Amino acid sequence: MMEEHLTPLAVTHLLQHTLRSLCIHDNSQWVYAVFWRILPRNYPPPKWEGQGAYDRSRGNRRNWILVWEDGFCNFAASAAAPEINSGDCPNNNNNNNNGSSSSSSVYGNCEFQPYQGLQPELFFKMSHEIYNYGEGLIGKVAADHSHKWIYKEPNEQEINFLSAWHNSADSHPRTWEAQFQSGIKTIALIAVREGVVQLGAVHKVIEDLSYVVLLRKKFSYIESIPGVLLPHPSSSAYPYKVEGVVGYGNIP
């Protein structure tokens, strides 16, 4: 088996390698991939009468959350997104390029504005998010072991699109609106055994059930390898503190 030949260091980087592989191969349509891991809200999780501690069904749902385990973003591919029109332009009043803006001769006109794509600050901001299992888009996808494709609607429908989300019980996470403004057109959520994989693309990617099946098989394999997922941070088996973890896609 493949895992017999993996060193302990290679095992701990296998999740990052897998997320990276979803974004950088020649036919990839995704520019980022994030793995949201299901963890008990408290450790160890409380036991319910007649149910095991790790049963996530029914009343036990309140004991679980989803947290960022790892992520990867191909920022170069994000910046190479198709041109944006004036309606897709982010709010320029609060925009700070942190560099020369001389190339934007008419800053309010997107035809002359340099396109930056998804920035690291925005991508890694997701790492601070925590979702309740069974609630909201990500939580419900996890609890139902389902998948969902979410699109940035055409600009003329944008106001109705955003207001519909704000009025919905399944409103999208707060970082998504900024992602859509930065050029992301499709966000896919796919539940796997230990969490949810979130994928982002700068084009409209059509829902593909065969891709869902293949991705679940890939994650089922790596989730079965001991050491790929770290123990819960509150567990005595946790080998080290989160501070000092180094990796291109880890929490900065």
SEGULO-337757 format. One line per field, with one value per residue: residue number from 1; residue in one letter; x, y, z of N, C-alpha, C, CB in turn. Coordinates in steps of 0.1 Angstrom, whole numbers, plus 2048, in hexadecimal, padded with zeros to 3 digits. Glycine has a CB too. Example, Ala and Ser with C-alpha at 12.3 -4.5 7.8 and 13.67 -1.06 7.14 Angstrom:
% residues 2
n 1,2
res a,s
nc1 884,880
nc2 7C7,7EA
nc3 84E,847
cac1 87B,889
cac2 7D3,7F5
cac3 84E,847
cc1 884,881
cc2 7DF,800
cc3 84E,84F
cbc1 871,88D
cbc2 7D3,7FA
cbc3 85A,839
% end
This chain:
% residues 252
n 1,2,3,4,5,6,7,8,9,10,11,12,13,14,15,16,17,18,19,20,21,22,23,24,25,26,27,28,29,30,31,32,33,34,35,36,37,38,39,40,41,42,43,44,45,46,47,48,49,50,51,52,53,54,55,56,57,58,59,60,61,62,63,64,65,66,67,68,69,70,71,72,73,74,75,76,77,78,79,80,81,82,83,84,85,86,87,88,89,90,91,92,93,94,95,96,97,98,99,100,101,102,103,104,105,106,107,108,109,110,111,112,113,114,115,116,117,118,119,120,121,122,123,124,125,126,127,128,129,130,131,132,133,134,135,136,137,138,139,140,141,142,143,144,145,146,147,148,149,150,151,152,153,154,155,156,157,158,159,160,161,162,163,164,165,166,167,168,169,170,171,172,173,174,175,176,177,178,179,180,181,182,183,184,185,186,187,188,189,190,191,192,193,194,195,196,197,198,199,200,201,202,203,204,205,206,207,208,209,210,211,212,213,214,215,216,217,218,219,220,221,222,223,224,225,226,227,228,229,230,231,232,233,234,235,236,237,238,239,240,241,242,243,244,245,246,247,248,249,250,251,252
res m,m,e,e,h,l,t,p,l,a,v,t,h,l,l,q,h,t,l,r,s,l,c,i,h,d,n,s,q,w,v,y,a,v,f,w,r,i,l,p,r,n,y,p,p,p,k,w,e,g,q,g,a,y,d,r,s,r,g,n,r,r,n,w,i,l,v,w,e,d,g,f,c,n,f,a,a,s,a,a,a,p,e,i,n,s,g,d,c,p,n,n,n,n,n,n,n,n,g,s,s,s,s,s,s,v,y,g,n,c,e,f,q,p,y,q,g,l,q,p,e,l,f,f,k,m,s,h,e,i,y,n,y,g,e,g,l,i,g,k,v,a,a,d,h,s,h,k,w,i,y,k,e,p,n,e,q,e,i,n,f,l,s,a,w,h,n,s,a,d,s,h,p,r,t,w,e,a,q,f,q,s,g,i,k,t,i,a,l,i,a,v,r,e,g,v,v,q,l,g,a,v,h,k,v,i,e,d,l,s,y,v,v,l,l,r,k,k,f,s,y,i,e,s,i,p,g,v,l,l,p,h,p,s,s,s,a,y,p,y,k,v,e,g,v,v,g,y,g,n,i,p
nc1 808,803,807,819,831,835,845,844,844,83C,822,815,814,803,7E8,7EA,7F8,7E4,7CF,7DC,7E1,7C8,7C6,7DB,7E0,7E1,7C7,7B7,79C,79A,7A5,7A9,7AA,79B,79B,782,780,76E,769,767,755,75C,776,77C,761,73F,72D,70F,6F1,6ED,6FA,719,737,741,72C,71B,700,6DF,6D7,6F1,6FE,703,71A,72F,746,753,773,78F,7A7,7BB,7C8,7CC,7D6,7D8,7E5,7F0,7E1,7C9,7CC,7CE,7B5,798,790,781,762,753,73F,747,75A,76D,766,774,77A,784,79A,7BB,7D9,7F2,809,817,800,7FF,7F9,7DE,7CD,7B4,7A4,78B,780,77C,787,7A0,7AC,7C4,7C2,7BF,7B8,7B1,7BD,7D7,7D1,7B6,7AF,7BC,7AE,797,7A0,79A,780,765,74D,72C,723,70B,6FD,6F8,707,720,720,708,70C,721,714,6FF,70E,712,714,71B,717,720,71A,727,710,706,70E,6F8,6E5,6EF,6E9,6D0,6D8,6EB,6DA,6C8,6D8,6DE,6C6,6C1,6BF,6D5,6EB,708,72B,73C,754,750,744,757,769,75B,75B,776,77A,774,75F,751,749,74E,741,749,740,754,760,76C,766,762,76A,773,772,77E,779,783,773,753,74A,73C,725,731,72B,73A,754,750,74D,767,777,76F,777,792,797,78D,7A0,7B8,7B0,7AF,7C9,7DE,7E8,7E6,7D2,7D4,7D2,7B7,7BB,7B8,7BD,7D0,7E0,7E8,804,813,812,7FC,809,825,822,82A,824,81A,7FF,7F4,7E5,7EE
nc2 7F4,817,828,81B,822,83C,856,862,87F,883,879,88B,8A1,899,89F,8BB,8B8,8AA,8BD,8D1,8C4,8C3,8DC,8E3,8D2,8CB,8CC,8D7,8E9,8F8,912,913,8FE,8F2,8E1,8DA,8CF,8B8,8BB,8B3,8CA,8CD,8BC,89E,894,896,879,86C,85E,83D,841,844,857,862,864,876,87C,889,897,899,8A9,8C3,8C2,8C4,8D4,8E5,8EB,8FC,8E7,8E5,8F5,900,917,921,93C,949,93F,948,964,965,965,968,987,9A2,9B3,9D4,9D2,9BD,9C8,9CC,9DF,9FD,A12,A09,9FC,9F1,9EF,9EB,9F1,9FD,A10,A1A,A0E,A0E,A23,A2E,A2A,A23,A16,9F6,9EC,9F6,9EF,9DC,9B9,9A6,98E,972,97A,972,97A,97A,960,951,95B,94B,937,93E,939,928,90F,904,8E2,8D4,8EC,909,90E,8FE,8EF,8E0,8D2,8C2,8B3,8A6,897,89F,8B2,8D2,8EB,90D,92B,94B,962,970,993,9A4,999,999,9A8,99E,984,985,990,97C,968,974,974,95A,93B,92B,93B,946,942,95E,966,960,973,986,976,971,98A,98D,97E,963,94A,933,91E,8FF,8E7,8C9,8AD,898,87B,884,89F,8BD,8C5,8E3,8F4,90D,920,934,935,92C,90D,8F0,8DB,8BB,89A,883,88D,893,87A,86F,880,87B,861,864,873,861,84E,85B,864,84D,847,844,861,874,887,89D,897,8A2,8C4,8C6,8AE,895,888,899,8A5,8BD,8E1,8F8,90F,917,903,8FC,903,905,907,907,915,937
nc3 800,7FA,811,821,818,81E,82F,852,850,836,837,848,837,823,820,819,801,7F2,7F1,7E3,7CB,7C0,7B4,7A3,78E,76A,75F,772,77F,795,7AC,7C7,7E4,802,820,837,856,86A,88C,8AF,8C4,8DE,8F0,901,8EB,8F8,903,8F7,904,8FA,8E3,8D1,8D9,8C2,8B1,899,895,897,8B6,8BD,8AB,8B3,8C1,8B0,89A,87D,871,863,855,842,825,802,7EA,7C9,7C1,7AB,795,79C,79A,77F,774,75F,74E,761,763,765,778,789,797,7B6,7D4,7CF,7E0,7F8,7F1,7F2,7E3,7ED,7DF,7C0,7AE,796,77D,77B,76C,76A,785,78E,779,76E,757,755,76C,77E,782,79F,7AB,7C1,7E1,7F8,813,814,80D,822,837,83A,84A,864,868,877,876,87E,881,86D,869,855,834,830,848,845,82D,836,84B,83C,82B,811,7F2,7E3,7CB,7C7,7B7,7AB,7A2,782,77D,77B,78B,7A3,7BA,7C2,7C6,7DC,7F0,7F2,7FD,816,822,826,838,833,82F,81E,828,838,82B,810,7FF,7FB,7EE,7D6,7CB,7C6,7B0,7B0,7A3,7A6,7C2,7D1,7E6,7F6,807,81B,82D,845,846,833,811,803,7E5,7CE,7B0,794,77E,771,77D,773,785,78E,791,78F,795,7B0,7BB,7B5,7C4,7DE,7E1,7DF,7F7,80A,809,812,82B,839,840,85A,86D,85A,85F,87A,89D,8B2,8BE,8DA,8E4,8F5,8E4,8D2,8C1,8C1,8C6,8B4,8AC,898,885,865,843,821,81E,837,855,857
cac1 800,80B,80A,824,83E,835,84B,83B,843,834,814,80F,812,7FB,7DC,7ED,7FB,7D8,7C8,7E4,7DF,7BB,7C6,7E6,7E2,7DE,7B9,7B0,794,799,7B0,7AC,7A3,79C,795,77C,780,764,770,75E,755,764,77E,776,753,737,726,700,6EB,6EA,702,727,73C,744,720,717,6F2,6D4,6DA,700,703,707,727,739,749,75C,77E,79A,7B2,7C6,7C3,7D5,7D1,7E1,7E3,7F3,7D6,7BE,7CF,7CD,7A7,793,78E,775,75B,752,736,74E,765,76B,765,781,77D,78C,7A4,7C9,7E1,7FF,814,815,7F3,800,7F4,7D0,7CC,7A6,7A3,77D,77C,783,78E,7AE,7B1,7CA,7BA,7C8,7B4,7AF,7C9,7DA,7CB,7A8,7AF,7BF,7A3,78E,7A5,795,772,760,73F,725,71F,6FC,6F8,6FE,70A,72B,71C,6FE,713,728,70A,6F8,717,70D,71D,713,71E,71B,71F,725,707,709,70E,6EB,6DD,6F8,6E2,6C6,6E0,6F0,6CF,6C2,6E0,6DD,6B9,6C0,6C5,6E1,6F3,716,734,73F,75F,74D,740,764,76F,754,760,784,77B,76F,752,74B,74E,748,742,747,742,75B,75D,770,764,75D,773,76E,77A,77B,77D,781,76A,747,74D,72F,725,735,729,746,75E,74D,750,775,77D,76C,77F,7A0,798,78B,7AD,7C2,7AB,7B1,7D7,7E1,7F2,7E3,7CB,7D9,7C8,7B0,7C5,7B6,7BF,7DD,7E8,7ED,813,819,809,7FA,813,831,81F,82F,81F,815,7F0,7EF,7E1,7FA
cac2 800,823,82E,814,828,84A,85A,86A,88C,883,876,898,8AA,892,8A7,8C7,8B4,8A7,8CA,8D8,8BC,8C7,8E9,8E6,8C9,8D3,8CD,8DC,8F5,8FE,919,910,8F3,8F3,8D5,8DD,8C2,8B7,8B8,8B6,8D8,8CB,8B0,894,897,88F,86D,86C,851,834,844,845,864,868,864,884,87D,88F,8A1,89A,8B3,8CF,8BF,8C3,8E0,8E3,8F4,8FB,8DE,8E8,8FB,903,920,924,94A,94E,93C,951,971,964,963,970,996,9A6,9BF,9DF,9CE,9B4,9CF,9CE,9ED,A03,A1C,A04,9F3,9F5,9E6,9E9,9F2,A07,A0F,A22,A07,A10,A31,A31,A20,A1F,A0E,9E9,9E9,9FB,9EB,9CF,9AF,9A0,981,96F,97D,969,97E,976,951,94B,95F,940,92E,942,936,91C,90C,8FA,8D6,8D4,8F9,911,906,8F5,8E6,8D7,8C9,8B8,8AA,89E,890,8A3,8BB,8DE,8F5,91A,934,959,964,97B,99F,9AB,992,999,9AE,994,978,988,992,96F,961,97A,971,94B,934,925,946,942,948,96C,968,95D,97F,98C,96D,973,997,98C,976,955,949,926,917,8F2,8E0,8BA,8A6,88B,874,88B,8AD,8C2,8CC,8EF,8F8,919,922,942,933,924,8FF,8E8,8D0,8AE,890,87A,893,892,86C,86D,888,874,855,869,876,855,847,862,865,840,845,84A,86C,87F,891,89E,895,8AE,8CC,8C5,8A0,893,882,8A4,8A5,8CA,8EC,8FC,919,911,8FB,903,8FC,90F,908,907,922,93F
cac3 800,7F9,81D,827,813,822,83C,85A,84B,82A,83B,84D,82C,818,81E,812,7F4,7EC,7EE,7D8,7BE,7BA,7AF,79A,782,75D,75C,77D,77E,7A3,7B0,7D5,7EB,810,827,843,85E,875,899,8BB,8CA,8EA,8F0,8F7,8E9,901,8FF,8F9,907,8EF,8D7,8D3,8DA,8B5,8A9,896,891,89F,8C0,8BE,8A1,8BA,8C7,8A5,892,871,872,859,858,839,819,7F8,7DF,7BD,7C0,79E,78D,7A0,794,770,771,754,751,768,75D,76F,783,791,79E,7C4,7D8,7CE,7EA,803,7EB,7F4,7DB,7F3,7D5,7B6,7A7,78A,772,77B,769,76E,78F,790,76E,76F,74B,757,779,77F,789,7A9,7AE,7CF,7E8,804,81F,813,80D,82F,840,83C,854,871,869,87E,872,886,87A,86A,867,84A,828,833,852,840,823,83E,852,833,823,803,7EB,7DE,7C2,7C8,7AD,7AB,798,779,784,77C,795,7AF,7C6,7C7,7CB,7E9,7FA,7F5,807,823,828,826,844,82F,829,81B,831,836,822,802,7F7,7F7,7E4,7C9,7C6,7C2,7A4,7B1,79D,7AB,7CE,7D2,7F3,7F4,814,81C,83A,851,844,826,809,7FC,7D9,7C8,7A3,78E,773,775,77B,774,78F,788,79B,78E,79D,7BE,7BF,7B5,7CF,7EA,7E1,7E3,805,812,80A,81A,839,83F,843,867,86D,850,867,887,8A8,8B7,8C6,8E8,8E7,8FA,8D9,8C9,8C3,8C3,8C5,8A6,8A8,893,87A,859,837,818,81F,845,85A,858
cc1 809,810,816,831,83F,83C,842,839,83A,825,80E,80D,809,7EF,7DF,7F1,7EE,7D0,7CF,7E2,7D2,7BB,7D1,7E8,7DD,7D0,7B1,7A8,794,7A6,7B3,7A5,7A6,795,790,77A,775,76B,765,760,75E,76B,780,767,74A,730,717,6FB,6E7,6F1,710,72B,73E,738,71C,709,6EA,6DA,6E9,705,709,715,733,73A,752,767,788,7A4,7BE,7C0,7CF,7CF,7DC,7DE,7E6,7E8,7CA,7BF,7CD,7BF,7A3,790,781,76F,758,749,73C,759,763,76A,772,784,785,797,7B2,7D2,7EE,80A,810,807,7F3,7FA,7E5,7CD,7BE,7A2,795,779,784,78A,79D,7B4,7B8,7C3,7C3,7C5,7B2,7BD,7CB,7D3,7BC,7A6,7B1,7B5,799,793,7A0,786,770,751,739,720,710,6F6,6FF,701,714,726,711,703,71A,71E,702,701,713,718,714,71D,718,722,71D,71C,70B,707,700,6E2,6E4,6F0,6D8,6CD,6E4,6E5,6C9,6CA,6DF,6D0,6B7,6C6,6D2,6EB,702,71F,739,74B,75C,74A,74D,76B,769,759,76E,785,777,761,74A,751,746,74B,73F,74A,74A,75A,760,76E,75E,769,76D,777,775,781,77B,778,75D,74A,73F,730,728,735,735,752,75C,751,760,77C,77B,774,78E,7A1,795,798,7B6,7BD,7AD,7C0,7DA,7EB,7EF,7DB,7D0,7CE,7C2,7BA,7C4,7BA,7CE,7E6,7ED,7FC,819,80E,807,804,81F,82E,822,82A,819,806,7EB,7EB,7EE,7FC
cc2 80D,829,828,81B,837,84C,861,878,88D,881,883,8A2,8A4,89A,8B4,8C3,8B1,8B3,8D1,8D1,8BF,8D4,8EB,8DD,8D0,8D5,8D2,8E8,8FD,906,918,904,8F4,8E6,8DA,8D0,8C3,8B3,8BA,8C4,8D8,8BE,8AB,898,88F,883,86F,85E,849,837,846,854,86B,866,872,886,884,899,8A3,8A5,8BF,8CE,8C1,8D1,8DC,8EE,8F2,8F2,8E1,8EE,8FE,90D,922,933,94F,94B,945,95F,971,962,96C,97F,998,9B2,9C9,9DA,9C4,9BB,9D0,9DC,9F4,A0D,A17,9FB,9F9,9EB,9E3,9E9,9FC,A05,A17,A1C,A09,A1F,A36,A27,A1B,A16,A01,9E5,9ED,9F6,9DD,9C5,9A7,992,97F,971,974,96D,979,967,94C,951,954,937,932,93E,929,91A,902,8EE,8D6,8E1,901,908,8FB,8EA,8DC,8CD,8BE,8AE,8A1,896,893,8AB,8C6,8E6,902,923,943,95C,96F,989,9A5,9A5,992,99E,9A4,988,97A,989,985,967,966,976,961,946,92D,92F,941,949,956,96F,966,969,985,983,96F,980,996,983,968,954,93D,922,90A,8ED,8D1,8B4,89A,886,87D,89A,8B1,8C8,8D7,8F3,905,91A,930,941,92C,915,8F7,8DD,8C3,8A3,886,880,892,884,86A,874,881,867,859,86C,86B,84E,84E,863,858,83E,84C,855,877,88A,891,89C,8A3,8B6,8CA,8B6,89E,88D,88C,8A6,8B2,8D5,8F1,907,911,907,902,8FC,907,911,908,915,92B,944
cc3 800,806,824,823,817,82F,845,855,83F,82D,840,842,821,816,816,803,7EC,7E8,7E2,7CB,7B8,7B2,7A4,78F,776,75B,767,77A,78B,7A6,7BF,7DA,7FA,816,835,84B,869,882,8A4,8C0,8D6,8EA,8FE,8F6,8F3,8FB,901,8FC,8FB,8E3,8DB,8D4,8CC,8AB,8A6,892,89B,8A9,8C1,8B5,8A8,8C0,8BC,89E,886,872,867,85D,84F,82D,80F,7EE,7D5,7BA,7B2,794,790,79A,785,76C,765,758,758,762,769,77B,78D,79A,7AD,7C8,7D8,7D9,7F5,7FE,7ED,7ED,7E2,7EA,7CB,7B0,79A,77D,771,779,76C,778,791,784,76D,762,74C,764,779,787,793,7AD,7BD,7D7,7F4,810,81F,814,81C,83A,843,847,862,873,870,87B,87B,87D,879,868,85C,83E,82B,83D,84D,835,82B,844,848,82A,814,7FC,7E5,7D6,7C4,7BE,7B0,79F,78E,780,785,786,7A2,7BC,7CC,7CC,7D9,7F3,7FC,7FE,815,82A,82A,833,840,829,828,825,82E,82D,813,7FA,7F2,7EC,7D6,7C3,7C1,7B5,7A4,7AC,7A1,7B8,7CF,7E0,7F1,802,812,82A,846,850,837,81E,802,7F1,7D3,7BA,79D,781,779,772,77D,77E,788,793,79B,796,7AB,7C3,7BF,7C1,7DC,7EC,7E5,7F2,80E,814,814,829,840,844,850,866,863,856,875,891,8AC,8C0,8D5,8ED,8EC,8EF,8D0,8CB,8C6,8C2,8B7,8A2,8A3,887,86D,84D,82E,81A,82D,849,85D,866
cbc1 7F7,803,7FE,824,83F,826,858,840,851,838,813,818,81F,7F8,7D6,7F9,804,7D0,7C7,7F3,7E0,7B0,7C9,7F2,7DC,7E4,7B3,7BA,786,797,7AF,7A9,7A9,795,79F,76F,78E,759,77C,760,747,75C,78B,778,74E,72D,72B,6FA,6DF,6DB,6FC,72F,749,750,715,720,6ED,6CD,6D5,706,6F9,6FD,728,736,750,755,786,7A0,7AD,7CF,7BB,7DB,7CC,7DE,7EB,800,7D2,7BD,7DC,7D6,79E,786,78E,778,74E,74C,72A,754,767,776,75E,781,770,782,7A1,7CC,7E4,7FF,816,820,7E7,80F,7F7,7C9,7CF,79D,7A8,775,77E,779,788,7AF,7A5,7D9,7B3,7C8,7BD,7AB,7C8,7E9,7CB,7A1,7B9,7CD,79C,78D,7B4,797,76C,763,73E,719,724,6F6,6F8,70A,710,737,716,6F2,71D,730,701,6EF,718,700,725,70D,71E,71D,719,732,6F9,701,717,6E4,6DA,704,6DB,6BD,6EC,6F9,6C5,6C1,6EF,6DF,6AE,6C6,6BB,6DE,6F2,71A,741,741,76B,742,738,76D,76E,745,75F,78C,789,76F,753,74C,74C,74D,739,750,735,76A,765,77F,771,752,779,76C,779,780,777,78E,770,73A,757,72B,717,743,71C,749,760,73E,74A,77B,778,75D,780,7A3,78E,780,7B3,7C5,79C,7AD,7E0,7E7,7FF,7DA,7BB,7DF,7CF,7A3,7C3,7A8,7BD,7DD,7DF,7E5,819,824,80D,7EC,817,839,810,83E,815,818,7EA,7FA,7D9,7F9
cbc2 800,82E,82E,805,827,850,862,86A,892,877,86C,89E,8AE,884,8AB,8CE,8A8,89E,8D3,8D7,8AD,8C8,8F3,8E6,8BB,8CB,8C0,8DE,8F1,8F4,928,91C,8E5,900,8CA,8E5,8BF,8AC,8C2,8AB,8DD,8CD,8B1,886,893,899,860,872,853,834,851,83E,865,861,85C,888,86F,884,89D,88D,8B7,8D3,8B2,8B9,8EB,8E3,8F3,90A,8D0,8DC,908,8F7,92D,91B,952,946,92D,953,976,959,967,96A,99E,9A8,9BB,9EB,9C7,9A9,9DD,9C7,9ED,A0B,A21,9FC,9F0,9F7,9EB,9DC,9E4,A07,A14,A25,9F9,A0B,A34,A32,A25,A2A,A17,9DE,9F0,A0A,9EB,9D1,9A5,9A8,977,960,98C,968,98E,97B,94B,94F,96C,938,92E,951,936,91C,908,900,8C9,8CD,901,918,90F,8FC,8ED,8DF,8D1,8BE,8B3,8A8,881,8AB,8B4,8E5,8F0,920,931,961,968,97B,9A9,9AB,984,9A0,9BB,991,975,994,99C,967,961,989,976,945,92A,91A,952,946,93F,973,95F,954,988,98F,95F,973,9A2,986,977,950,948,91B,921,8E8,8E6,8B5,8A3,88D,867,889,8B4,8CD,8C1,8FB,8EC,925,917,948,92B,929,8FA,8E3,8D0,8B0,888,877,8A2,894,862,873,896,870,84E,875,882,84C,846,870,868,835,84B,83F,867,879,88E,8AC,88F,8AB,8DA,8C8,897,889,878,8B1,89F,8CD,8F8,902,921,90A,8F6,904,8F1,90B,8FE,901,920,94A
cbc3 80C,7F2,826,823,804,823,83A,868,848,821,846,858,826,81C,82B,818,7F4,7F5,7FA,7DC,7C1,7C5,7B9,7A2,784,752,757,789,77A,7AE,7AD,7DE,7E5,816,829,841,864,871,89C,8C6,8CC,8F7,8E8,8FC,8DB,907,905,8EC,910,8ED,8D1,8C9,8E2,8AF,8B0,88A,88F,8A6,8CD,8BB,897,8C5,8CD,89B,89B,864,880,856,855,836,81B,7F1,7E6,7B1,7CA,799,78E,7B0,798,76B,77E,74D,744,777,756,769,77D,78A,798,7CB,7E7,7C1,7EF,80C,7DD,803,7CE,7FB,7CE,7AC,7B1,787,772,788,75B,762,79D,792,761,772,73F,755,783,784,77F,7B6,7A9,7D1,7EC,807,820,806,804,833,83B,82F,854,873,85A,88D,863,88D,881,876,874,84F,81D,837,85E,839,81A,849,85A,82A,826,804,7DF,7EA,7B3,7D7,79F,7AB,79D,76C,77E,76E,791,7AD,7C3,7BB,7C1,7E9,7F4,7E7,802,822,81F,81A,849,825,832,80D,832,843,826,802,7FF,803,7E8,7CB,7D1,7CD,79F,7C0,78E,7A0,7DA,7C7,7FE,7E9,81B,818,83B,853,847,828,7FE,806,7CE,7D0,79A,78B,768,76E,786,766,797,782,799,780,799,7C1,7B4,7A8,7D0,7EB,7D3,7DA,808,80B,7FD,815,839,836,838,871,86B,844,866,889,8B4,8BF,8C2,8EC,8DB,906,8D2,8CB,8B7,8B9,8CE,8A5,8B4,89D,87A,858,83A,80A,817,84E,867,84E
% end
